[in-house]
Amino acid sequence: MKYHNLLKTAAAMALMAATAGTATAQDKTMRVRINADIRSTDPGVNRDANSDAIVLHMVEGLVGYRDDASVAPLLAKSVDVSADGKTYTFKLREGLKFSNGEPLTSADVLASWQRYVDPKTAWRCLKDVTGSSVANVTNVTAPDASTVVFTLEKPTALFLATLARTDCGGTGIYQKSSLDAQGKWVKPVGTGPFMLQEWRSGQYVQLAANPNYVSPGGERTGYVGDKTPKVSAVRFMVIPDDAAAKAALYSGDIDVISDVNNADVEEFSASNKLKVDKVASMGLTALLFQTRDPLLKDVRIRKALLLSLDIPQMTEALTNGQSPANLSVIPVPSPYSGKLQKAVPARNIEEAKKLLAEAGYKGQPIKWLATKFYPSLFDAAVLTQAMAQEAGINIEIETLDWATLLDRYTAGNYSAMSFTYSARLDPSLSFDMVSGNKDKSPNKVWDNPEGLKLINESTTIGDDKQRQALFDKLEGMIRTDVPLIPLYSGTRIGAVRANVEGYKTWPVGYPRMWGVSFAQGK
Amino acid sequence: MHALSKYVAKRLLWTLPTLLIVAVMVFFLVRMIPGDPAQLILGDSASPEELANLRANLGLDKPVPLQFLYWLGNVLRGDFGHSISNGASVLLLMLDRFQVSATIVLVAVALATLIAVPAGLIAAWRQNDHVDVAIVAASTLLMSVPSFWLGLVLLLVFGLKLGWLPVVGYVPFTEKPWTAITYVILPVVTLMLIEVGVLTRMMRASAIEILRLEYVMHARAKGLSERKVLLRHVLPNAFAPTWTMIGLVLGGLLGGIAVLETVFTLPGLGRLLVDAIFARDYPVVQGCLLFTALIYVIVNLIVDLCYPLFDPRVTAS
């Protein structure tokens, strides 16, 4: 089995690689807002979304995401998968260099991998490559300076996607000088288009264009293709307050906001100082039920709640019309989001009342957890409360801070809550996100043994049609059980100053500052 | 002098039990807040095993009293631990951020005092006429306006509409002094305006009281000019309570001006504390609160020691 689509541009890439890195960057600094300081610069270790976004400007892995969240080679020139699906052979691109000018060889890949799988590193994705959930890598070898071979215990459709995951730091390869003599992380010395210039805690992280960046050429998409920097520096500025960030964008104190509030889109779009770019994202906002709750364990009550809601209207209100309703855990941009996933049941108050009567519901209060940390989660609770009341369902809202809500979610200590999940880029992971044995993982909302079997099966199948059939089956099952009500998968909206060129928002959502420049003469 | 040294030593000694009580309360109250730093770090996809491992790495799996003793022992040795969020030394983080807050607070309170003291004195002198009404109205308005609102309005006007000052960012004075000034003008002015209101009201109230006393009447009867009466007899006596208020204001503000620091994107102590609370970054929360308590105690001690300068009736004894 060969990933033919991973190879088709290899020859062109090699040719362009020699020239792309020599492109001259504008001697200017692009300023980008981040809403909180980063946690570290160690890929996939002590990280959050801001840390991932910045680290992935400096390091690159063997493979990376495209704009549509499919996987393509990055440091690899090609990826061959053996017929039994257990051996992955990565051929590295020629001429790769780290930002300090040292060449990248398969020995660096091995060294980085060994540190990743050392439990002391506390790499986020350790369990995903050492057997417990996605893959079990049993052996990694480097037969020559440009080849790395990974051997898996059994085949999985998710191995490459796991290596590319942003929360895994893209399994970025870094040079040994990234660590000190004691093996402690210092700073990333990678192959990405930028390198760390200065991290001033609580203020900004400044990256400088990497003079040794070697572009693979090809279309700039996701984290792959030509990533040549077009400005000499990028400063990610920590601006926690949305209003201050908005004022800074208008005044020209910053150039890019990668995550604009839905409510600001209309105003930003009308301004001739700004440009707005939006795309459907891969996250999920949903209403979760505790299926072991004395009241909500009755599926008829959960169904009645679903039928009492006008979900398109709720979504319209919650997202200011920016996102469509999506009643599936599979996000809208996914190629697996088909007709079945996009179907939204109509509101039916009479049917809801009938189901409630059958279940013997007599207006007992349902405690609903929400947080104002994400205003849309609180608003979703209020809208649910109002709409469900029409069917005679009595919801009491309890507002918590985000850390407490997350704690209650993890412990499964709630009756119902509004919740938002981070992006999962494969449907198997989307289903896995909500499914599991509640005795072992109380945070899971859907505990259905047959469903779990099918999800597990979906991780081992590579054929798209077979996977789609499995996901359609799972869609039907989860909709029957109603352990949650997905509302929408969101829209990622970016805004830039009018003189910024080349900035593109994408479903994964993180800002990407290579290929972005200021318009000439402005 | 000997009495003064003894007094300072006694006061400093008394701070120890205060700080110990603060340390105990801070440590245990922070842990009573629901929420788990490990969960916040790992996010919604964390498995129970990963959470347990991270808690163990952070030392959060140990019994809470043991964690307290370990932390207290380190603090006594000057080690406030490391941030759970980014691994940085808590002491260095606090000192770094305190410089930012302290610069803004000290300048703003000094300017506020320079405006409030004469304004309060004049208002008291012209009690109930239009000057007094105008000063009282202005100070009441300034006291009532939320600092974040005033900050945002100033940002909009001077940063956005007029474009005179930067809207976000911070530059240390040690690097580019002139540029640094442009970054702190708006936060300093905002804080100054808010504090002018409080201090003017305080100064006016004290001055009114003094103006009613017999010795003021006596001074006037002697034929002293109103200027001399005010400056020589009223000001020194009325300033003492305002000085106490300045001490309280300084103590409170030096612990952090979180709201203003957020609005103006300043990397100060208040924002460090608020961010740490949201992240359940226990070592930083504990360190910041203990540090804040220490500052409060020290500022009040300094205020008390300066008291005899303004009020000769007060002595160290």
Interface residues (C-beta under 8 A of the other chain):
Chain A: A36 D37 I38 R39 S40 N46 D48 P119 A122 R124 K127 S132 S133 D167 R200 S201 G202 Q203 Y204 M237 V238 I239 P240 D241 A243 A244 A245 A247 A248 Y250 S251 D253 I254 F373 L400 D401 W402 A403 T404 L406 D407 R408 Y409 T410 F419 Y421 S422 M433 K440 S441 P442 N443
Chain B: I33 P34 G35 D36 Q39 L40 I41 L42 G43 D44 S45 A46 S47 P48 E49 E50 L51 N53 L54 N57 S85 N86 G87 A88 L93 D96 R97 L152 L155 L156 G159 L160 G163 P166 V167 V168 G169 Y170 T262 V263 F264 T265 P267 R271 L272 D275 F278 A279 R280
